[in-house]
Amino acid sequence: MESLPAFERMLATLDVQLKPVAKKPFEFNDPELMAKLAGTRDPLNETGTRPVMEALVAEITEHYSNCAPGARAAIRDLFEKYDSAAWAATFTRFPSTAEGVRRELLLFSVLDQGKDTRDAVLWLQGIVAKARTAGINVKPLLEEAAGLSSGINKYGMGSTKELLLSTAV
């Protein structure tokens, strides 16, 4: 596929399929909220989109790692535009190899902090902690992802590039 129009068509389709789950309202004050959440299915399984989403995320992250800066910005913009698809973008399980951690960090770069830097920081800390526990030298992977990332400080807590570089120290 490896083209922005094709990526956009696929993301748009997935966004429509995932929107009812991604945008489902819930009441924070509901005393049964935790029980209700515990009983929910994974959104990709619920919508039957897991195989397509995982294949698309793998293809996009690989393309992202090799394309020009303008194309990387356009890919980040697609995930901002199709926020339900971005919300569900993932790999099946946490990788246990350097290449798998690299792909996870590329996805972190693509999603460019999503809707909230605080969530992004927690996700990044989790990636790094698990990688280090697995004995993976994460510093060069963080530096590579930072080199591909946006330098725009979207929410006043640092850019994605800055978050990755500060974690690499």
C-alpha positions in Angstrom: 0.0 0.0 0.0 2.6 2.5 1.2 1.0 5.7 0.0 -0.7 8.4 2.0 -4.0 8.3 0.1 -4.2 4.5 0.7 -3.3 5.0 4.4 -6.0 7.6 4.6 -8.7 5.4 3.0 -7.9 2.6 5.4 -7.8 4.9 8.5 -11.0 6.6 7.5 -12.7 3.2 7.2 -11.4 2.0 10.6 -12.3 5.3 12.2 -15.9 4.8 11.2 -16.0 1.3 12.5 -14.3 2.2 15.8 -16.1 5.5 16.5 -19.1 3.9 18.3 -16.8 2.2 20.7 -14.2 5.0 21.0 -16.8 7.7 21.6 -19.1 5.6 23.8 -20.1 7.9 26.7 -19.8 6.6 30.3 -20.6 8.2 33.6 -17.6 8.7 35.8 -19.8 8.9 39.0 -21.4 5.5 38.2 -20.6 3.3 41.2 -20.7 0.3 38.9 -18.2 1.8 36.4 -15.3 -0.4 37.2 -17.4 -3.6 36.9 -18.8 -2.4 33.6 -15.4 -1.6 32.3 -14.0 -4.9 33.4 -16.8 -6.6 31.4 -16.0 -4.8 28.1 -14.3 -6.4 25.2 -11.2 -5.1 23.5 -12.4 -2.5 21.0 -10.5 -4.1 18.1 -12.0 -7.5 18.9 -15.5 -6.0 19.5 -15.4 -4.3 16.1 -13.6 -7.2 14.3 -10.9 -4.8 13.1 -7.9 -6.2 14.9 -6.2 -7.9 11.9 -6.7 -4.9 9.6 -5.6 -2.4 12.2 -2.5 -4.3 13.3 -1.4 -4.8 9.7 -2.0 -1.2 8.9 -0.1 0.0 11.9 2.8 -2.2 11.0 2.9 -0.9 7.5 2.5 2.7 8.5 5.2 2.6 11.1 7.6 1.0 8.6 6.8 3.6 6.0 7.1 6.4 8.6 10.6 5.3 9.5 11.8 5.7 5.9 9.9 8.6 4.4 10.6 12.3 4.1 9.8 14.7 7.0 6.8 16.1 5.1 5.3 12.6 4.7 5.9 11.9 8.4 4.0 15.1 9.3 1.2 14.1 7.0 1.0 10.7 8.6 0.8 12.3 12.1 -2.0 14.6 10.7 -3.9 11.5 9.6 -3.9 10.0 13.0 -5.0 13.4 14.5 -7.8 13.6 11.9 -9.0 10.0 12.5 -8.9 10.0 16.2 -11.0 6.9 16.8 -8.5 4.9 14.7 -5.6 6.5 16.6 -7.2 5.7 19.9 -7.2 2.0 18.9 -3.8 1.9 17.1 -1.7 -0.8 18.7 0.4 -3.9 18.3 -0.9 -7.2 19.7 1.4 -7.5 22.6 4.4 -5.8 24.0 7.5 -6.7 22.0 10.4 -8.5 23.6 13.0 -7.7 21.0 14.8 -4.5 20.1 13.0 -4.4 16.7 9.7 -4.7 18.4 10.5 -1.9 20.9 11.6 0.2 17.9 8.2 -0.4 16.2 6.4 0.6 19.5 8.5 3.8 19.7 7.7 4.6 16.0 4.0 4.2 16.8 4.5 6.6 19.8 6.1 9.1 17.3 3.3 8.6 14.8 0.6 9.3 17.4 2.4 12.4 18.5 1.1 12.5 22.1 -2.5 11.8 21.0 -5.0 13.9 23.0 -3.0 14.2 26.2 0.7 14.5 26.9 0.2 13.0 30.4 -1.1 9.7 28.8 1.7 9.8 26.3 4.4 10.2 29.1 2.9 7.2 31.0 2.9 5.1 27.8 6.5 6.1 27.0 7.6 5.3 30.6 5.9 1.9 30.3 7.6 1.1 27.0 11.1 2.0 28.4 10.6 0.2 31.7 9.5 -3.0 29.9 12.3 -2.7 27.4 14.9 -2.3 30.1 13.5 -5.2 32.1 13.9 -7.3 28.9 17.5 -6.2 28.7 17.1 -4.1 25.6 19.3 -1.1 25.1 16.6 1.5 24.5 18.7 4.6 24.2 19.5 4.3 20.5 15.9 3.4 19.8 14.6 6.5 21.6 17.1 8.6 19.7 16.0 7.2 16.4 12.3 7.8 17.1 13.1 11.3 18.4 14.9 12.0 15.1 11.6 11.2 13.2 9.3 13.0 15.6 7.6 16.3 15.7 9.3 19.2 17.4 6.0 21.0 18.0 5.1 21.5 21.7 1.3 20.7 21.2 0.2 20.9 24.8 2.8 22.9 26.7 4.6 19.9 28.2 7.2 19.4 25.5 7.2 18.0 22.0 7.3 14.3 21.2 10.9 14.7 20.1 11.7 16.3 23.5 9.9 13.6 25.4 11.8 10.9 23.6 15.2 12.6 24.0 14.6 13.4 27.7 13.8 9.7 28.3 16.9 8.6 26.5 19.2 10.2 29.1 
